[in-house]
Amino acid sequence: MQNHSSGLKLESWLVTAGRSAEPGAPLNVPPIPASNFILGQGRSYARTDSTPTWEALEEIVGGLEGGHAVAFASGMAAVAAVFDQLAAGALVAIPDDCYQGVAGLAMAGAARGRWSVQRIALTDTAGWQQACAEADLIWLESPSNPLLTVADLAAICAAPRKPGAIVAVDNTFATPLNQQPLAFGATVSVQSATKFIGGHSDLLAGIVTTRDETLWRQLQRTRALTGATPGTLEAFLAVRGARTLAIRLERAQRNALTLAQRLEQHPLVTRVRYPGLPSHPTYAVAKRVLKGFGTIISFDVRGDATVADAVCRNVRLIRHATSLGAVESTIERRAAIAGQEHLPPPLLRLSVGIEDGDDLWEDLDNAIRAAN
Ligand SMILES: *Cc1c(COP(=O)(O)O)cnc(C)c1O
């Protein structure tokens, strides 16, 4: 895929974008820890006028997603900024399976009477198409967390919409390298840059990208009014992380497919969910809408929560930790998380990193066998 403005492949854009062309300027935009600037022209205050460090990140991710980006303090701050665009009494559609923070935000707003929430199965394409005609915010997440269901974004985003409706896609699991929601016709694409963009488990950041210039300005205004600004060091680190996104993803994705295939053959594993496995219910859709199948696997070990918890304790190379999308592999039992109790008790979510694939398999296999 190519970047619209530069004609470069996204893999090259990642490496080169977000830099000054001025002779004598630092090659990379440095962390600029400024709250205020000398008055006269241009910027006056960071919260309202942005900083060059944030803008470097926005240029890179905006170019990847194919729109104008606004960086936020976290993925949830980015999500909340999209919800902030709604008028009182709006109708919001969210998936049956999605990040628990997003479901929590939607339900908390509904409980306060701000909007009402409808939940739709990600596989129910007709249900989503109908929601496009009726709802004010159509919130999709694909592949979903943690069941890795892939929605038919091409078909959903093409459906006729209620005037002013926002179709938002949480593109965190796919990354803009594997999926381009704006090209399908989504209004906004959202990244928790904490995950793949940063890629090193050392920052929180979020990014919303849109092709709608009015909405872009409104999102900037929301950031200024709510103060959900990215940290200086965080934005700098996210840029540094983004430079290697393509090779990290390529390597981790290769590892993930191998691990998913091996897990499927494992006598102590009852179910494996990975978008790239033909056994996954949305495999046919995934092949159509995704360029790559990602690095997240969820699988059920034979037995109950106790066995799954033991697997998490037994891993050595893989780390027992939440979050995902980083260079290191992490594993977690998701039903242990507040708001995720409905999931199968022995479901483990594995975020596959860039370690050697055979080392990862040996660690995982040992941990599963020792847990039984
Ligand atoms: C982590 C995550 C978020 C929230 O991002 P934070 O940076 O933790 O605030 C939203 N959506 C998805 C899919 C995520 O994985």
Ligand as a Chemical Component Dictionary entry (heavy atoms), coordinates in Angstrom:
data_LIG
# 
_chem_comp.id                   LIG 
_chem_comp.type                 NON-POLYMER 
_chem_comp.pdbx_formal_charge   0 
_chem_comp.three_letter_code    LIG 
# 
loop_
_chem_comp_atom.comp_id 
_chem_comp_atom.atom_id 
_chem_comp_atom.alt_atom_id 
_chem_comp_atom.type_symbol 
_chem_comp_atom.charge 
_chem_comp_atom.model_Cartn_x 
_chem_comp_atom.model_Cartn_y 
_chem_comp_atom.model_Cartn_z 
_chem_comp_atom.pdbx_ordinal 
LIG C1 C1 C 0 -5.457 -1.014 24.675 1  
LIG C2 C2 C 0 -6.596 -0.781 23.786 2  
LIG C3 C3 C 0 -7.353 0.386  23.882 3  
LIG C4 C4 C 0 -7.094 1.440  24.926 4  
LIG O1 O1 O 0 -5.841 2.034  24.763 5  
LIG P1 P1 P 0 -4.978 2.657  25.991 6  
LIG O2 O2 O 0 -3.781 3.180  25.317 7  
LIG O3 O3 O 0 -4.740 1.535  26.958 8  
LIG O4 O4 O 0 -5.818 3.712  26.624 9  
LIG C5 C5 C 0 -8.410 0.546  22.995 10 
LIG N1 N1 N 0 -8.696 -0.387 22.073 11 
LIG C6 C6 C 0 -7.996 -1.529 21.954 12 
LIG C7 C7 C 0 -8.365 -2.519 20.931 13 
LIG C8 C8 C 0 -6.923 -1.768 22.809 14 
LIG O5 O5 O 0 -6.236 -2.909 22.705 15 
# 
loop_
_chem_comp_bond.comp_id 
_chem_comp_bond.atom_id_1 
_chem_comp_bond.atom_id_2 
_chem_comp_bond.value_order 
_chem_comp_bond.pdbx_ordinal 
LIG C1 C2 SING 1  
LIG C2 C3 SING 2  
LIG C2 C8 DOUB 3  
LIG C3 C4 SING 4  
LIG C3 C5 DOUB 5  
LIG C4 O1 SING 6  
LIG O1 P1 SING 7  
LIG P1 O2 DOUB 8  
LIG P1 O3 SING 9  
LIG P1 O4 SING 10 
LIG C5 N1 SING 11 
LIG N1 C6 DOUB 12 
LIG C6 C7 SING 13 
LIG C6 C8 SING 14 
LIG C8 O5 SING 15 
# 
